Amino acid sequence: MYRRIITKIKKMIRPVYQINYIIEDANWSIKWDGIYITENINKQFNVKSGIRVDFENIKNQIVHFGSRNIYLPDKYKKLHKSNKVIFTWFHGTEEDITYIKSLPEGSKNADLIHTSCEISKKKLIHWGAEEKKIRVIPLGVDLSIFHSISRDEKLKRRKELGIPEHVILIGSFQKDGEGWGEGLEPKLIKGPDIFCDAVEELAKNYPIYVFLTGPARGYVIKRLETAGIPYQHKFLENYKEIAEYFNILDLYIISSRVEGGPKAVLECLASGVPVISTKVGMCPDIIQKGHNGFIVDNHSEIVKYAEKFFDSPDQTNSCIKNGLKTVLDYDWQVIAKRYYDDLYSGFLN
């Protein structure tokens, strides 16, 4: 009885937004997306915007589902017809049968579809989404948190972590094991096998040291230990803590087979860290080969361009400098304005 009363009270006092960014009830990436987008829209346009988990009682507002998982296969049917509806689809593979089958109908019931990259846009069209409704807007990065530091400060932070000065520090900050346990079974779409193949080969000729964050990294850890490659693995309490670990790196490798982002590509550029990535997600839209990073097809090319960074300081410094310029267009303030202009403004009275 008391629970019912409390639930009714919460419904009565819940905030009313013009733009409702719907998230899952978890501290995942889309929560941070929603926070940055809505807070910046509030500041720049004075439009009441916010994140929320519930959506069934919203009427006459903009409802943006931050993930396909909370819109499809038929969750959108719980929405009141008076709302303007947007949903985000970051990435997918042919194995996502349930979502793909429900996409054409879900597309008809949405006013707009958002995705973060051209790769995902092409897939959405192939799977039956209405092309005229699709808007491509990349993810953003918080430049007040992610920024470059001096070499002296970098070495100081490494020393505090017990990392030798002479090593080449390669980063990998993600979840790439199946499930939420130890992660000994690799999640292949994240490419942990490609990452390990590359660093094992690099370690034959260079003093490689690997720095990991994220849960379920057991597969990578086991392979690093078997190969005798030194590493550290840190668990983060808060997403924003990751910025201080980007700052200590010499190189970041994105080895995924499928991505919607990843945010790491922007976080590297903002932190002054050279980045090598497979052709996934936003990376081909952002990285210009040899200008601000490298896009590759396989682990052999990761090794090739990593060696170029290691052996060519001028190349490395040029990529870092250009990356710091590139990332200015991806600050969350800039990206939030694009969300407002391309997704929301047409539906506001």
C-alpha positions as CSV (number, residue, x, y, z in Angstrom):
1,M,0.0,0.0,0.0
2,Y,2.7,2.4,1.0
3,R,4.7,1.6,-2.1
4,R,1.7,2.5,-4.3
5,I,1.3,5.8,-2.5
6,I,5.0,6.6,-2.9
7,T,4.8,5.7,-6.6
8,K,1.8,8.0,-7.1
9,I,3.6,10.8,-5.3
10,K,6.7,10.4,-7.5
11,K,4.5,10.5,-10.6
12,M,2.9,13.7,-9.4
13,I,6.2,15.5,-8.7
14,R,8.2,14.2,-11.7
15,P,9.7,17.0,-13.8
16,V,7.9,18.1,-17.0
17,Y,10.3,18.4,-20.0
18,Q,9.8,19.6,-23.5
19,I,12.5,17.2,-24.6
20,N,12.6,13.9,-22.8
21,Y,15.7,11.8,-23.4
22,I,14.9,8.3,-22.4
23,I,17.6,6.1,-20.9
24,E,17.8,2.7,-19.4
25,D,17.9,2.4,-15.6
26,A,21.7,1.9,-15.5
27,N,24.9,4.0,-15.4
28,W,25.7,3.2,-19.0
29,S,27.0,5.3,-21.9
30,I,23.6,6.6,-23.1
31,K,23.0,8.1,-19.7
32,W,26.0,10.4,-20.1
33,D,24.9,11.1,-23.7
34,G,21.5,12.2,-22.4
35,I,23.0,14.3,-19.6
36,Y,25.4,16.2,-21.9
37,I,22.8,16.7,-24.6
38,T,20.0,18.0,-22.4
39,E,22.1,20.1,-20.1
40,N,23.7,21.9,-23.0
41,I,20.3,22.4,-24.7
42,N,18.9,23.9,-21.5
43,K,21.9,26.3,-21.3
44,Q,22.0,27.3,-25.0
45,F,18.3,27.4,-25.9
46,N,16.5,27.6,-22.5
47,V,14.3,24.6,-23.5
48,K,13.3,22.3,-20.6
49,S,15.1,19.1,-21.3
50,G,16.1,16.1,-19.2
51,I,16.8,12.4,-19.0
52,R,14.3,10.0,-17.6
53,V,13.6,6.2,-17.5
54,D,9.8,6.3,-17.7
55,F,7.9,7.5,-20.7
56,E,4.4,6.0,-20.7
57,N,2.6,9.0,-19.2
58,I,4.3,11.7,-21.4
59,K,2.0,13.7,-23.7
60,N,2.5,16.4,-26.3
61,Q,6.3,16.4,-25.9
62,I,9.4,15.3,-27.7
63,V,10.4,11.8,-26.7
64,H,13.9,10.7,-27.7
65,F,14.8,7.1,-27.0
66,G,18.6,7.1,-26.5
67,S,18.9,3.4,-27.6
68,R,17.1,1.0,-29.9
69,N,16.9,-1.4,-26.9
70,I,14.3,0.8,-25.2
71,Y,12.3,1.6,-28.4
72,L,12.2,-1.8,-30.2
73,P,10.8,-4.3,-30.9
74,D,7.5,-2.8,-29.8
75,K,8.0,-0.7,-26.6
76,Y,7.1,2.4,-28.6
77,K,3.5,1.2,-28.6
78,K,3.2,2.3,-25.0
79,L,3.7,5.9,-26.1
80,H,0.9,8.4,-26.3
81,K,0.1,9.4,-29.9
82,S,0.4,13.1,-29.2
83,N,4.2,12.9,-28.8
84,K,6.9,13.5,-31.4
85,V,9.2,10.5,-31.4
86,I,12.8,10.0,-32.1
87,F,15.0,6.9,-31.5
88,T,18.7,6.3,-31.8
89,W,20.3,3.3,-33.4
90,F,24.0,3.2,-32.8
91,H,25.1,-0.1,-34.4
92,G,24.0,-3.6,-35.2
93,T,24.9,-6.8,-37.1
94,E,22.9,-9.3,-39.1
95,E,22.6,-11.4,-35.9
96,D,20.3,-8.8,-34.3
97,I,17.3,-10.5,-35.8
98,T,14.6,-9.2,-33.4
99,Y,15.6,-5.6,-33.8
100,I,16.1,-5.8,-37.6
101,K,12.6,-7.4,-38.1
102,S,10.9,-4.8,-36.0
103,L,12.9,-1.9,-37.6
104,P,10.6,-1.1,-40.6
105,E,7.5,-0.9,-38.5
106,G,9.3,1.0,-35.7
107,S,10.6,3.4,-38.3
108,K,7.1,4.2,-39.5
109,N,6.1,5.0,-35.9
110,A,8.9,7.4,-35.4
111,D,9.2,11.0,-36.6
112,L,13.0,10.8,-36.9
113,I,15.7,8.2,-36.5
114,H,19.1,9.3,-35.2
115,T,22.4,7.5,-35.8
116,S,26.0,8.5,-35.1
117,C,27.8,7.5,-38.3
118,E,27.5,6.9,-42.0
119,I,28.2,3.2,-41.6
120,S,25.1,2.7,-39.4
121,K,23.0,4.9,-41.7
122,K,23.7,2.6,-44.6
123,K,22.8,-0.5,-42.5
124,L,19.6,1.1,-41.3
125,I,18.5,1.8,-44.9
126,H,19.4,-1.8,-45.9
127,W,17.3,-3.1,-43.1
128,G,14.2,-1.1,-44.0
129,A,14.3,2.1,-42.1
130,E,12.9,5.2,-44.0
131,E,15.9,7.1,-45.3
132,K,14.2,10.5,-45.3
133,K,13.8,10.2,-41.5
134,I,17.5,9.4,-40.7
135,R,19.7,12.1,-39.3
136,V,23.5,11.5,-38.7
137,I,24.9,13.3,-35.7
138,P,28.1,12.0,-34.0
139,L,28.7,11.6,-30.3
140,G,30.5,14.4,-28.5
141,V,33.3,14.8,-26.0
142,D,33.6,17.0,-22.9
143,L,36.6,19.2,-23.6
144,S,36.6,20.5,-20.0
145,I,37.6,17.0,-18.9
146,F,39.5,15.5,-21.8
147,H,42.5,17.6,-22.7
148,S,46.2,17.2,-23.3
149,I,49.0,17.5,-20.7
150,S,52.7,18.0,-20.9
151,R,55.2,15.2,-21.3
152,D,56.6,15.9,-17.8
153,E,53.1,15.7,-16.2
154,K,52.5,12.5,-18.2
155,L,55.7,10.9,-16.8
156,K,54.8,12.1,-13.3
157,R,51.4,10.4,-13.4
158,R,52.9,7.2,-14.8
159,K,55.4,7.1,-11.9
160,E,52.6,7.5,-9.4
161,L,51.0,4.4,-11.0
162,G,54.3,2.4,-11.0
163,I,54.7,2.4,-14.7
164,P,58.3,2.4,-15.9
165,E,59.4,5.6,-17.8
166,H,61.0,3.8,-20.8
167,V,57.9,1.8,-21.9
168,I,55.5,2.5,-24.7
169,L,52.1,2.6,-23.1
170,I,49.2,1.3,-25.2
171,G,45.6,1.8,-24.0
172,S,42.4,-0.2,-24.4
173,F,39.4,1.1,-22.4
174,Q,36.3,-1.0,-23.0
175,K,34.3,-4.1,-22.1
176,D,35.3,-6.8,-24.5
177,G,34.4,-10.1,-22.7
178,E,31.1,-11.8,-22.8
179,G,28.8,-11.2,-19.8
180,W,29.6,-9.3,-16.6
181,G,31.9,-11.7,-14.9
182,E,35.6,-12.3,-15.6
183,G,35.2,-12.1,-19.4
184,L,37.3,-15.0,-20.4
185,E,35.1,-15.6,-23.5
186,P,35.9,-12.8,-26.0
187,K,33.2,-10.5,-27.3
188,L,34.4,-10.7,-30.9
189,I,32.6,-7.6,-32.2
190,K,34.9,-5.6,-29.9
191,G,37.9,-7.2,-31.4
192,P,39.9,-8.3,-28.3
193,D,41.6,-11.0,-30.4
194,I,42.7,-8.4,-33.0
195,F,44.1,-6.1,-30.2
196,C,46.0,-9.0,-28.7
197,D,47.4,-10.1,-32.0
198,A,48.7,-6.6,-32.6
199,V,50.3,-5.9,-29.2
200,E,51.9,-9.4,-29.1
201,E,53.6,-8.7,-32.4
202,L,54.6,-5.2,-31.4
203,A,56.1,-6.5,-28.1
204,K,58.6,-8.5,-30.1
205,N,60.5,-5.3,-31.0
206,Y,59.3,-2.6,-28.6
207,P,59.0,-2.3,-24.8
208,I,55.2,-2.5,-24.8
209,Y,53.1,-2.0,-21.6
210,V,49.3,-2.2,-21.8
211,F,46.9,-0.2,-19.7
212,L,43.3,-1.5,-19.5
213,T,40.0,-0.2,-18.0
214,G,36.5,-1.7,-18.2
215,P,34.8,-4.8,-16.9
216,A,35.1,-8.4,-18.3
217,R,38.7,-8.0,-19.6
218,G,39.7,-11.6,-18.7
219,Y,40.4,-12.7,-22.3
220,V,42.8,-9.9,-22.9
221,I,44.5,-10.2,-19.5
222,K,45.0,-13.9,-20.0
223,R,46.6,-13.4,-23.4
224,L,48.9,-10.6,-22.1
225,E,50.0,-12.8,-19.2
226,T,50.7,-15.7,-21.5
227,A,52.7,-13.5,-23.8
228,G,54.6,-12.0,-20.9
229,I,53.5,-8.4,-21.7
230,P,53.2,-6.2,-18.6
231,Y,49.9,-4.5,-18.0
232,Q,47.7,-2.8,-15.5
233,H,43.9,-3.0,-15.2
234,K,41.9,-0.3,-13.4
235,F,38.2,-0.4,-12.5
236,L,36.6,3.0,-12.6
237,E,33.9,4.2,-10.2
238,N,32.9,7.1,-12.5
239,Y,33.1,7.5,-16.3
240,K,34.8,10.9,-15.9
241,E,37.8,9.2,-14.2
242,I,38.9,7.8,-17.5
243,A,40.2,11.1,-18.6
244,E,43.3,10.9,-16.4
245,Y,44.2,7.5,-17.9
246,F,44.0,8.7,-21.5
247,N,46.5,11.3,-20.5
248,I,49.2,8.8,-19.7
249,L,49.1,6.9,-23.0
250,D,51.4,6.8,-26.0
251,L,48.9,5.1,-28.3
252,Y,45.3,3.9,-28.2
253,I,44.1,1.0,-30.4
254,I,40.5,0.6,-31.4
255,S,40.2,-3.0,-32.8
256,S,36.5,-3.5,-32.9
257,R,34.6,-5.2,-35.7
258,V,31.4,-3.2,-35.0
259,E,30.8,0.1,-33.2
260,G,28.4,3.0,-33.0
261,G,31.0,5.3,-31.6
262,P,33.3,4.6,-30.0
263,K,33.7,7.7,-27.8
264,A,37.3,6.7,-27.3
265,V,38.2,8.1,-30.8
266,L,37.2,11.6,-29.6
267,E,38.6,11.2,-26.2
268,C,42.0,10.3,-27.7
269,L,42.1,13.3,-30.0
270,A,41.1,15.6,-27.1
271,S,43.8,14.1,-24.9
272,G,46.6,14.4,-27.4
273,V,46.9,10.6,-27.8
274,P,47.7,9.0,-31.2
275,V,44.9,6.7,-32.3
276,I,44.7,3.7,-34.7
277,S,41.3,2.3,-35.5
278,T,39.6,-0.3,-37.6
279,K,36.9,0.9,-40.0
280,V,34.1,1.1,-37.5
281,G,31.5,3.5,-36.3
282,M,32.4,7.2,-36.4
283,C,36.1,6.6,-36.9
284,P,36.1,6.8,-40.7
285,D,34.0,9.9,-40.5
286,I,36.5,11.6,-38.1
287,I,40.0,10.2,-38.8
288,Q,41.8,11.2,-41.9
289,K,44.6,8.7,-42.6
290,G,48.0,10.1,-41.6
291,H,46.5,13.5,-40.7
292,N,45.0,12.9,-37.3
293,G,45.3,9.2,-36.9
294,F,45.1,6.0,-39.0
295,I,42.2,3.7,-40.2
296,V,43.2,0.1,-40.8
297,D,41.8,-3.2,-42.0
298,N,43.5,-5.8,-39.8
299,H,46.0,-6.4,-37.1
300,S,49.0,-6.3,-39.5
301,E,48.1,-2.7,-40.4
302,I,47.7,-1.8,-36.7
303,V,51.3,-3.0,-36.3
304,K,52.5,-1.1,-39.4
305,Y,51.1,2.2,-38.3
306,A,52.0,1.8,-34.7
307,E,55.6,1.4,-35.7
308,K,55.2,4.5,-37.8
309,F,54.1,6.4,-34.6
310,F,56.9,4.8,-32.5
311,D,59.7,5.5,-35.0
312,S,58.5,8.9,-36.4
313,P,58.2,11.6,-33.8
314,D,57.3,14.2,-36.4
315,Q,54.4,12.1,-37.7
316,T,53.2,11.5,-34.2
317,N,53.3,15.2,-33.2
318,S,51.6,16.2,-36.4
319,C,48.7,13.8,-35.8
320,I,48.4,15.0,-32.2
321,K,48.3,18.6,-33.3
322,N,45.8,18.0,-36.0
323,G,43.7,15.8,-33.7
324,L,43.4,18.6,-31.2
325,K,42.0,20.9,-33.9
326,T,39.7,18.2,-35.3
327,V,38.1,17.5,-31.9
328,L,36.9,21.1,-31.4
329,D,34.0,20.4,-33.7
330,Y,32.9,17.5,-31.4
331,D,32.7,19.3,-28.1
332,W,29.3,18.5,-26.5
333,Q,28.3,22.1,-26.7
334,V,28.6,21.9,-30.5
335,I,27.1,18.5,-30.8
336,A,24.1,19.4,-28.6
337,K,23.4,22.3,-30.9
338,R,23.3,19.9,-33.8
339,Y,20.8,17.7,-31.9
340,Y,18.7,20.8,-31.3
341,D,18.9,22.1,-34.9
342,D,18.5,18.7,-36.7
343,L,16.3,16.7,-34.4
344,Y,14.3,18.9,-32.0
345,S,13.7,22.5,-33.1
346,G,11.2,21.6,-35.8
347,F,8.9,20.0,-33.2
348,L,9.0,22.9,-30.7
349,N,6.2,25.4,-30.7
